Amino acid sequence: MIIVLNGYPGVGKLTIGEELIFQISGRLLDIHSVYNVAFALAEFKSPEFIEAVEKIESVAHDLILKLPPEIPVVLTTVLAGTSDWGDAEWKRIVRLGKERGPLLVVHIHCGLEENIRRIEAAGRAAKRKPRDAEMAMRNHVHGKVLAGIDEPNLLRLDVTDLSAREAATKIAEWAKISAILAPQGMRSDGRRG
């Protein structure tokens, strides 16, 4: 099982992911684990940056495929809108889901005030995460549709008033049901995919 937590910066993906893997006895690959090498050594979105990310993801995905199938894997990402690079990255995640599925996608959102509070948290700097309240405001006003909107196993989760533990519990419960329904392509809203 691959569970993808997709959402804009500062919504709580990593914190929720850490709680989720505890609850489901899984592994976590946070997007910053992949990107930090590229951020440290190349200009953002330069050819060298993109190449580094693709190589690191390739190694990570190979390791994920070697894990015992009963171990769920949680990925965090920020993929929205369309671009050659983002579309290619999403296709790699979908391919991983097909090889080790089911692929379960969770779109994580929170209200603007909570997003600003979270994105400005001091602990984010040590993890090379953005801490820009203006970014949160832009994402709330001009945010693009998150990747995975058309996946058959999709959960939209507003975590504004949820703790990481509460959000992880909701995801874990949904994932358990979705994993059973995945072969039929059932969406979380009850419609067939």
MIDREN-729556 format. One record per residue: residue number from 1; x, y, z of N, C-alpha, C, O in turn. Coordinates in Angstrom, 3 decimals. Layout:
BEGIN
 torgu   n.east  n.north     n.up  ca.east ca.north    ca.up   c.east  c.north     c.up   o.east  o.north     o.up
   NUM        X        Y        Z        X        Y        Z        X        Y        Z        X        Y        Z
...
END
This chain:
BEGIN
 torgu   n.east  n.north     n.up  ca.east ca.north    ca.up   c.east  c.north     c.up   o.east  o.north     o.up
     1    0.845   -1.179    0.000    0.000    0.000    0.000    0.889    1.241    0.000    1.851    1.334    0.762
     2    0.545    2.194   -0.873    1.207    3.483   -0.922    0.159    4.535   -0.581   -0.870    4.627   -1.250
     3    0.414    5.323    0.449   -0.471    6.421    0.832    0.279    7.718    0.556    1.339    7.962    1.133
     4   -0.267    8.544   -0.322    0.358    9.813   -0.679   -0.385   10.941    0.027   -1.585   11.129   -0.174
     5    0.337   11.687    0.852   -0.216   12.871    1.501    0.223   14.069    0.663    1.395   14.443    0.680
     6   -0.703   14.663   -0.061   -0.394   15.785   -0.942   -1.080   17.028   -0.403   -2.273   17.004   -0.099
     7   -0.334   18.105   -0.286   -0.905   19.361    0.189    0.124   20.468    0.137    1.325   20.218    0.029
     8   -0.358   21.689    0.215    0.532   22.844    0.162    1.386   22.946    1.427    1.041   22.354    2.450
     9    2.483   23.681    1.371    3.365   23.818    2.536    2.625   24.320    3.779    1.776   25.209    3.709
    10    2.975   23.726    4.904    2.456   24.175    6.183    1.106   23.627    6.581    0.514   24.113    7.545
    11    0.594   22.625    5.873   -0.697   22.056    6.273   -0.536   20.910    7.272   -1.510   20.495    7.900
    12    0.691   20.394    7.422    0.932   19.360    8.429    1.223   17.980    7.878    1.082   16.990    8.596
    13    1.624   17.890    6.626    1.826   16.572    6.001    2.839   15.715    6.760    2.556   14.559    7.072
    14    4.013   16.267    7.059    5.052   15.486    7.724    4.617   15.069    9.123    4.797   13.913    9.507
    15    4.054   15.986    9.879    3.613   15.674   11.251    2.541   14.591   11.234    2.572   13.664   12.044
    16    1.599   14.714   10.312    0.549   13.695   10.172    1.167   12.386    9.695    0.818   11.317   10.197
    17    2.082   12.459    8.729    2.736   11.258    8.218    3.486   10.506    9.302    3.445    9.276    9.348
    18    4.175   11.239   10.180    4.911   10.589   11.273    3.963    9.863   12.218    4.270    8.767   12.686
    19    2.825   10.461   12.497    1.829    9.818   13.348    1.184    8.642   12.623    0.913    7.605   13.228
    20    0.943    8.804   11.337    0.290    7.750   10.554    1.145    6.490   10.486    0.625    5.388   10.659
    21    2.439    6.628   10.238    3.266    5.414   10.150    3.344    4.697   11.490    3.497    3.476   11.542
    22    3.239    5.459   12.573    3.188    4.838   13.895    1.912    4.005   14.020    1.944    2.882   14.523
    23    0.802    4.554   13.565   -0.488    3.867   13.695   -0.613    2.649   12.781   -1.265    1.670   13.145
    24    0.001    2.699   11.603   -0.177    1.601   10.639    1.077    0.737   10.493    1.128   -0.143    9.633
    25    2.076    0.984   11.321    3.347    0.246   11.259    3.946    0.306    9.852    4.246   -0.715    9.233
    26    4.107    1.537    9.376    4.617    1.726    8.027    5.936    2.469    7.992    6.594    2.667    9.014
    27    6.302    2.872    6.792    7.519    3.656    6.543    7.106    4.976    5.929    6.062    5.072    5.283
    28    7.932    6.000    6.133    7.636    7.338    5.642    8.769    7.849    4.780    9.935    7.799    5.171
    29    8.416    8.345    3.593    9.369    9.062    2.748    8.815   10.469    2.557    7.917   10.694    1.745
    30    9.370   11.414    3.322    8.957   12.807    3.240    9.629   13.463    2.043   10.790   13.178    1.748
    31    8.912   14.333    1.358    9.442   14.988    0.170   10.740   15.729    0.464   11.600   15.831   -0.411
    32   10.898   16.247    1.675   12.127   16.970    2.000   13.318   16.029    2.153   14.461   16.458    1.997
    33   13.073   14.774    2.450   14.166   13.795    2.461   14.752   13.649    1.066   15.947   13.402    0.907
    34   13.910   13.803    0.068   14.339   13.703   -1.330   14.936   15.036   -1.793   16.006   15.067   -2.402
    35   14.242   16.119   -1.502   14.631   17.422   -2.040   15.831   18.064   -1.363   16.531   18.852   -1.999
    36   16.098   17.758   -0.095   17.140   18.497    0.622   18.525   18.366   -0.004   19.306   19.317    0.037
    37   18.841   17.220   -0.578   20.135   17.080   -1.260   20.183   18.046   -2.441   21.172   18.754   -2.630
    38   19.121   18.072   -3.229   19.078   18.963   -4.388   19.089   20.428   -3.953   19.786   21.246   -4.553
    39   18.315   20.768   -2.906   18.303   22.151   -2.411   19.698   22.589   -1.965   20.083   23.740   -2.169
    40   20.447   21.679   -1.362   21.768   22.025   -0.830   22.795   22.256   -1.927   23.742   23.018   -1.736
    41   22.619   21.607   -3.072   23.700   21.590   -4.060   23.354   22.160   -5.430   24.229   22.247   -6.292
    42   22.100   22.549   -5.653   21.724   23.049   -6.977   20.669   24.142   -6.846   19.987   24.241   -5.826
    43   20.544   24.945   -7.869   19.510   25.977   -7.903   18.150   25.314   -8.112   18.013   24.396   -8.920
    44   17.154   25.788   -7.377   15.814   25.233   -7.442   15.313   25.189   -8.884   15.370   26.187   -9.603
    45   14.824   24.027   -9.294   14.247   23.746  -10.608   15.246   23.844  -11.766   14.842   23.800  -12.928
    46   16.540   23.976  -11.467   17.545   23.934  -12.535   17.630   22.501  -13.059   17.145   21.581  -12.399
    47   18.232   22.292  -14.225   18.388   20.918  -14.716   19.106   20.013  -13.711   18.761   18.839  -13.575
    48   20.096   20.552  -13.014   20.827   19.754  -12.013   19.924   19.399  -10.831   19.987   18.286  -10.308
    49   19.091   20.341  -10.418   18.144   20.099   -9.323   17.190   18.978   -9.710   17.008   18.023   -8.954
    50   16.586   19.092  -10.878   15.623   18.094  -11.340   16.283   16.724  -11.483   15.704   15.707  -11.103
    51   17.490   16.702  -12.030   18.206   15.437  -12.181   18.485   14.797  -10.820   18.325   13.587  -10.656
    52   18.902   15.610   -9.847   19.180   15.075   -8.507   17.918   14.493   -7.881   17.949   13.397   -7.321
    53   16.812   15.222   -7.975   15.550   14.739   -7.407   15.145   13.418   -8.066   14.751   12.475   -7.379
    54   15.240   13.350   -9.379   14.846   12.126  -10.086   15.716   10.940   -9.678   15.212    9.831   -9.503
    55   17.014   11.167   -9.527   17.910   10.071   -9.133   17.624    9.617   -7.703   17.579    8.418   -7.428
    56   17.431   10.570   -6.796   17.143   10.217   -5.394   15.808    9.488   -5.309   15.692    8.488   -4.600
    57   14.798    9.979   -6.025   13.499    9.292   -6.047   13.631    7.881   -6.603   13.002    6.952   -6.095
    58   14.438    7.715   -7.633   14.620    6.396   -8.229   15.195    5.412   -7.202   14.715    4.286   -7.078
    59   16.209    5.839   -6.479   16.796    4.994   -5.433   15.746    4.687   -4.364   15.594    3.541   -3.942
    60   15.020    5.733   -3.930   14.003    5.550   -2.889   12.908    4.587   -3.352   12.508    3.695   -2.603
    61   12.424    4.766   -4.580   11.358    3.890   -5.088   11.847    2.444   -5.218   11.091    1.512   -4.945
    62   13.102    2.250   -5.632   13.656    0.892   -5.686   13.666    0.252   -4.295   13.342   -0.926   -4.146
    63   14.040    1.034   -3.283   14.052    0.512   -1.913   12.634    0.205   -1.426   12.414   -0.792   -0.739
    64   11.681    1.057   -1.780   10.286    0.817   -1.401    9.799   -0.500   -1.991    9.114   -1.271   -1.318
    65   10.149   -0.757   -3.243    9.706   -1.988   -3.900   10.325   -3.236   -3.284    9.793   -4.333   -3.454
    66   11.435   -3.090   -2.573   12.082   -4.234   -1.916   11.513   -4.515   -0.528   11.793   -5.563    0.054
    67   10.712   -3.581    0.012   10.111   -3.807    1.326    9.091   -4.935    1.245    8.485   -5.142    0.193
    68    8.890   -5.670    2.340    7.824   -6.676    2.337    6.480   -6.025    1.996    6.201   -4.920    2.461
    69    5.652   -6.685    1.201    4.408   -6.074    0.725    3.439   -5.675    1.835    2.592   -4.806    1.628
    70    3.551   -6.287    2.995    2.619   -5.957    4.079    2.980   -4.647    4.796    2.217   -4.180    5.642
    71    4.122   -4.057    4.470    4.529   -2.799    5.098    4.023   -1.634    4.253    4.483   -1.439    3.128
    72    3.069   -0.850    4.795    2.586    0.303    4.042    3.643    1.409    3.999    4.451    1.545    4.917
    73    3.623    2.185    2.932    4.557    3.294    2.773    3.764    4.582    2.594    2.836    4.651    1.788
    74    4.145    5.594    3.354    3.520    6.910    3.275    4.512    7.859    2.606    5.669    7.956    3.015
    75    4.042    8.558    1.571    4.838    9.573    0.885    4.198   10.927    1.147    2.972   11.031    1.180
    76    5.004   11.964    1.332    4.466   13.325    1.359    4.961   14.053    0.125    6.071   13.814   -0.351
    77    4.128   14.944   -0.386    4.518   15.713   -1.568    3.714   16.994   -1.653    2.710   17.169   -0.962
    78    4.175   17.880   -2.511    3.467   19.108   -2.856    3.439   19.158   -4.380    4.324   19.743   -5.005
    79    2.434   18.549   -4.964    2.289   18.551   -6.414    0.917   19.111   -6.769   -0.113   18.579   -6.354
    80    0.921   20.210   -7.555   -0.331   20.862   -7.929   -0.190   21.473   -9.315    0.912   21.789   -9.765
    81   -1.317   21.631   -9.977   -1.301   22.216  -11.305   -0.666   21.273  -12.306   -0.555   20.071  -12.062
    82   -0.253   21.823  -13.426    0.411   21.010  -14.436    1.726   21.659  -14.839    1.816   22.874  -15.016
    83    2.721   20.833  -14.978    4.028   21.226  -15.502    4.698   19.937  -15.952    4.358   18.855  -15.472
    84    5.632   20.048  -16.855    6.316   18.838  -17.313    6.955   18.114  -16.142    6.834   16.896  -16.011
    85    7.633   18.869  -15.293    8.341   18.273  -14.162    7.369   17.660  -13.158    7.537   16.507  -12.760
    86    6.352   18.421  -12.744    5.384   17.916  -11.779    4.591   16.735  -12.309    4.330   15.775  -11.585
    87    4.205   16.812  -13.589    3.466   15.702  -14.192    4.313   14.431  -14.226    3.812   13.337  -13.964
    88    5.604   14.582  -14.552    6.502   13.417  -14.582    6.674   12.840  -13.188    6.716   11.622  -13.018
    89    6.774   13.712  -12.187    6.920   13.235  -10.816    5.666   12.480  -10.371    5.763   11.437   -9.725
    90    4.481   13.012  -10.719    3.243   12.327  -10.354    3.143   10.971  -11.055    2.698    9.994  -10.452
    91    3.551   10.907  -12.315    3.521    9.630  -13.039    4.419    8.594  -12.365    4.081    7.411  -12.333
    92    5.554    9.026  -11.829    6.437    8.085  -11.111    5.758    7.567   -9.847    5.903    6.394   -9.504
    93    5.014    8.434   -9.150    4.291    8.002   -7.957    3.189    7.014   -8.338    3.014    5.993   -7.673
    94    2.452    7.312   -9.397    1.379    6.406   -9.855    1.967    5.056  -10.248    1.408    4.011   -9.916
    95    3.096    5.077  -10.955    3.747    3.823  -11.351    4.149    3.017  -10.110    3.967    1.800  -10.067
    96    4.693    3.700   -9.113    5.049    3.034   -7.853    3.792    2.426   -7.218    3.825    1.301   -6.718
    97    2.698    3.171   -7.241    1.436    2.670   -6.690    0.932    1.441   -7.416    0.396    0.525   -6.792
    98    1.098    1.412   -8.736    0.668    0.239   -9.507    1.528   -0.977   -9.180    1.034   -2.104   -9.142
    99    2.809   -0.744   -8.947    3.716   -1.852   -8.647    3.573   -2.352   -7.217    3.853   -3.516   -6.934
   100    3.137   -1.475   -6.311    3.120   -1.849   -4.901    1.813   -1.478   -4.225    1.748   -1.400   -2.998
   101    0.786   -1.252   -5.001   -0.480   -0.711   -4.538   -1.198   -1.507   -3.482   -0.715   -2.519   -2.973
   102   -2.368   -1.006   -3.178   -3.052    0.052   -3.887   -2.447    1.433   -3.603   -1.759    1.633   -2.602
   103   -2.723    2.377   -4.509   -2.323    3.764   -4.351   -3.499    4.511   -3.737   -4.589    4.557   -4.307
   104   -3.262    5.091   -2.572   -4.286    5.859   -1.860   -3.788    7.296   -1.741   -2.677    7.529   -1.266
   105   -4.592    8.249   -2.164   -4.191    9.654   -2.192   -5.017   10.444   -1.188   -6.243   10.334   -1.152
   106   -4.331   11.244   -0.371   -5.001   12.105    0.601   -4.606   13.544    0.302   -3.428   13.899    0.354
   107   -5.600   14.369   -0.011   -5.372   15.802   -0.169   -5.611   16.461    1.185   -6.719   16.422    1.721
   108   -4.567   17.060    1.725   -4.638   17.675    3.051   -4.754   19.193    2.890   -3.963   19.824    2.190
   109   -5.749   19.749    3.547   -6.001   21.186    3.518   -6.188   21.678    4.947   -6.504   20.898    5.845
   110   -5.990   22.979    5.149   -6.394   23.606    6.408   -6.725   25.059    6.126   -6.343   25.600    5.089
   111   -7.444   25.695    7.059   -7.820   27.091    6.907   -6.599   27.994    6.876   -5.526   27.617    7.345
   112   -6.767   29.184    6.323   -5.651   30.105    6.132   -4.969   30.479    7.443   -3.742   30.415    7.527
   113   -5.716   30.861    8.454   -5.091   31.252    9.730   -4.263   30.115   10.315   -3.154   30.335   10.802
   114   -4.798   28.910   10.265   -4.064   27.753   10.784   -2.850   27.461    9.911   -1.789   27.107   10.427
   115   -2.991   27.606    8.595   -1.875   27.387    7.679   -0.740   28.370    7.984    0.429   27.984    8.013
   116   -1.086   29.626    8.209   -0.065   30.625    8.548    0.607   30.275    9.863    1.831   30.340    9.971
   117   -0.182   29.903   10.867    0.400   29.527   12.167    1.385   28.377   11.998    2.476   28.394   12.567
   118    0.996   27.386   11.219    1.850   26.209   11.035    3.081   26.525   10.187    4.179   26.061   10.494
   119    2.908   27.313    9.120    4.032   27.558    8.220    5.096   28.441    8.880    6.270   28.381    8.516
   120    4.682   29.257    9.847    5.631   30.126   10.542    6.309   29.439   11.731    7.154   30.052   12.383
   121    5.967   28.207   12.023    6.540   27.488   13.177    8.062   27.405   13.053    8.598   27.097   11.989
   122    8.734   27.680   14.145   10.203   27.756   14.157   10.866   26.454   13.721   11.912   26.494   13.074
   123   10.299   25.321   14.050   10.913   24.032   13.733   11.044   23.763   12.242   11.829   22.905   11.839
   124   10.295   24.476   11.423   10.359   24.247    9.971   11.704   24.672    9.389   12.174   24.060    8.430
   125   12.325   25.694    9.941   13.599   26.201    9.388   14.683   25.135    9.435   15.453   24.986    8.486
   126   14.746   24.396   10.532   15.772   23.359   10.668   15.606   22.251    9.638   16.559   21.533    9.338
   127   14.410   22.109    9.101   14.132   21.068    8.103   14.152   21.626    6.681   13.744   20.949    5.737
   128   14.630   22.865    6.532   14.696   23.553    5.228   13.324   23.690    4.582   13.195   23.643    3.358
   129   12.312   23.858    5.407   10.956   24.022    4.900   10.625   25.511    4.837   11.110   26.294    5.654
   130    9.799   25.900    3.868    9.427   27.313    3.772    8.647   27.768    5.000    7.864   27.012    5.575
   131    8.880   29.040    5.393    8.193   29.615    6.560    7.520   30.925    6.181    7.402   31.824    7.014
   132    7.088   31.042    4.961    6.585   32.281    4.402    5.060   32.346    4.471    4.367   31.614    3.765
   133    4.540   33.235    5.334    3.089   33.405    5.455    2.484   33.888    4.141    1.351   33.542    3.807
   134    3.248   34.691    3.396    2.757   35.168    2.088    2.517   33.986    1.142    1.566   33.994    0.360
   135    3.379   32.977    1.218    3.209   31.779    0.393    1.887   31.100    0.733    1.144   30.695   -0.160
   136    1.600   30.977    2.019    0.335   30.359    2.434   -0.843   31.156    1.895   -1.814   30.579    1.407
   137   -0.763   32.477    1.982   -1.854   33.318    1.473   -2.025   33.150   -0.034   -3.149   33.020   -0.520
   138   -0.922   33.153   -0.771   -1.000   32.950   -2.229   -1.617   31.596   -2.556   -2.450   31.490   -3.457
   139   -1.208   30.561   -1.824   -1.750   29.227   -2.090   -3.248   29.153   -1.816   -3.972   28.445   -2.515
   140   -3.714   29.873   -0.812   -5.145   29.862   -0.512   -5.947   30.627   -1.559   -7.090   30.274   -1.849
   141   -5.346   31.676   -2.126   -6.057   32.490   -3.115   -5.892   31.931   -4.526   -6.851   31.858   -5.294
   142   -4.662   31.539   -4.853   -4.358   31.150   -6.236   -3.920   29.691   -6.367   -3.395   29.301   -7.410
   143   -4.123   28.888   -5.339   -3.652   27.507   -5.373   -4.229   26.715   -6.533   -5.402   26.849   -6.880
   144   -3.395   25.906   -7.111   -3.820   25.046   -8.214   -4.340   23.730   -7.656   -4.107   23.402   -6.492
   145   -5.037   22.990   -8.483   -5.601   21.705   -8.077   -4.457   20.741   -7.765   -3.509   20.619   -8.540
   146   -4.556   20.066   -6.634   -3.529   19.111   -6.233   -3.524   17.889   -7.148   -4.578   17.431   -7.589
   147   -2.346   17.373   -7.428   -2.213   16.154   -8.233   -2.917   15.007   -7.529   -2.932   14.924   -6.301
   148   -3.498   14.129   -8.326   -4.181   12.955   -7.786   -5.676   13.123   -7.690   -6.370   12.232   -7.201
   149   -6.186   14.254   -8.150   -7.620   14.529   -8.044   -8.463   13.484   -8.767   -9.617   13.260   -8.403
   150   -7.899   12.847   -9.781   -8.644   11.849  -10.549   -8.363   10.410  -10.122   -8.867    9.471  -10.737
   151   -7.569   10.237   -9.081   -7.289    8.874   -8.625   -8.542    8.270   -8.000   -9.290    8.973   -7.322
   152   -8.782    6.981   -8.217  -10.014    6.363   -7.706  -10.077    6.278   -6.180  -11.167    6.219   -5.612
   153   -8.934    6.269   -5.518   -8.905    6.178   -4.053   -8.372    7.493   -3.504   -7.178    7.641   -3.243
   154   -9.300    8.456   -3.333   -8.952    9.812   -2.935   -9.748   10.230   -1.710  -10.965   10.057   -1.652
   155   -9.042   10.781   -0.734   -9.668   11.352    0.463   -9.270   12.815    0.540   -8.085   13.143    0.482
   156  -10.243   13.688    0.670   -9.974   15.110    0.909  -10.166   15.347    2.399  -11.239   15.076    2.937
   157   -9.134   15.852    3.070   -9.185   15.980    4.519   -8.812   17.384    4.954   -7.690   17.835    4.723
   158   -9.748   18.074    5.583   -9.487   19.384    6.180   -8.999   19.134    7.605   -9.721   18.576    8.432
   159   -7.771   19.554    7.879   -7.159   19.273    9.178   -7.078   20.513   10.060   -6.340   20.528   11.044
   160   -7.831   21.551    9.714   -7.790   22.816   10.452   -7.973   22.592   11.943   -7.218   23.134   12.751
   161   -8.960   21.805   12.311   -9.292   21.597   13.724   -8.904   20.215   14.227   -9.407   19.765   15.256
   162   -8.008   19.535   13.504   -7.597   18.193   13.902   -6.147   18.207   14.366   -5.306   18.897   13.790
   163   -5.868   17.445   15.403   -4.473   17.212   15.776   -3.876   16.241   14.755   -4.603   15.615   13.984
   164   -2.565   16.125   14.758   -1.912   15.164   13.857   -2.415   13.751   14.136   -2.638   12.974   13.208
   165   -2.591   13.421   15.401   -3.075   12.084   15.768   -4.490   11.856   15.234   -4.783   10.792   14.689
   166   -5.373   12.855   15.389   -6.744   12.707   14.896   -6.770   12.570   13.373   -7.500   11.739   12.834
   167   -5.973   13.385   12.683   -5.914   13.297   11.224   -5.382   11.942   10.795   -5.936   11.317    9.891
   168   -4.312   11.480   11.434   -3.729   10.176   11.093   -4.728    9.052   11.334   -4.800    8.110   10.544
   169   -5.489    9.138   12.399   -6.493    8.112   12.691   -7.548    8.069   11.592   -7.933    6.990   11.141
   170   -8.019    9.239   11.159   -9.002    9.275   10.071   -8.422    8.658    8.795   -9.101    7.900    8.102
   171   -7.168    8.987    8.493   -6.535    8.448    7.287   -6.362    6.937    7.415   -6.639    6.197    6.471
   172   -5.905    6.479    8.580   -5.688    5.042    8.780   -6.989    4.262    8.633   -7.010    3.197    8.017
   173   -8.069    4.785    9.193   -9.366    4.111    9.074   -9.836    4.079    7.623  -10.314    3.051    7.145
   174   -9.699    5.206    6.923  -10.080    5.270    5.512   -9.212    4.329    4.674   -9.718    3.631    3.796
   175   -7.903    4.313    4.946   -6.975    3.464    4.175   -7.326    1.988    4.333   -7.254    1.218    3.374
   176   -7.698    1.607    5.529   -8.059    0.201    5.766   -9.249   -0.197    4.899   -9.238   -1.261    4.280
   177  -10.266    0.647    4.852  -11.450    0.368    4.036  -11.097    0.463    2.551  -11.500   -0.394    1.765
   178  -10.348    1.496    2.162  -10.001    1.707    0.757   -9.139    0.587    0.203   -9.272    0.220   -0.965
   179   -8.260    0.044    1.023   -7.407   -1.053    0.568   -8.245   -2.270    0.202   -7.898   -3.016   -0.714
   180   -9.336   -2.467    0.912  -10.237   -3.580    0.614  -11.013   -3.290   -0.669  -11.227   -4.186   -1.486
   181  -11.438   -2.026   -0.847  -12.250   -1.641   -2.001  -11.420   -1.311   -3.233  -11.964   -1.208   -4.332
   182  -10.117   -1.143   -3.067   -9.257   -0.671   -4.164   -9.410   -1.456   -5.460   -9.441   -0.841   -6.526
   183   -9.507   -2.786   -5.424   -9.631   -3.497   -6.699  -10.885   -3.101   -7.485  -10.899   -3.196   -8.712
   184  -11.934   -2.659   -6.789  -13.146   -2.234   -7.471  -13.070   -0.775   -7.911  -13.957   -0.294   -8.616
   185  -12.010   -0.061   -7.496  -11.865    1.337   -7.877  -12.886    2.239   -7.217  -13.433    3.120   -7.879
   186  -13.163    2.054   -5.941  -14.163    2.840   -5.241  -13.531    4.104   -4.667  -12.501    4.036   -3.997
   187  -14.149    5.258   -4.930  -13.679    6.526   -4.371  -14.184    6.660   -2.933  -15.123    5.977   -2.522
   188  -13.551    7.539   -2.194  -13.943    7.739   -0.803  -15.335    8.353   -0.686  -15.951    8.270    0.377
   189  -15.843    8.968   -1.754  -17.176    9.534   -1.703  -18.238    8.519   -2.110  -19.408    8.873   -2.248
   190  -17.842    7.256   -2.303  -18.786    6.188   -2.597  -19.019    5.935   -4.069  -19.703    4.977   -4.430
   191  -18.457    6.783   -4.936  -18.642    6.578   -6.375  -17.577    5.644   -6.899  -16.471    5.573   -6.362
   192  -17.919    4.933   -7.945  -16.913    4.091   -8.612  -15.988    4.980   -9.399  -16.405    5.987   -9.971
   193  -14.686    4.588   -9.423  -13.659    5.409  -10.072  -13.675    5.392  -11.538  -12.851    6.050  -12.173
END
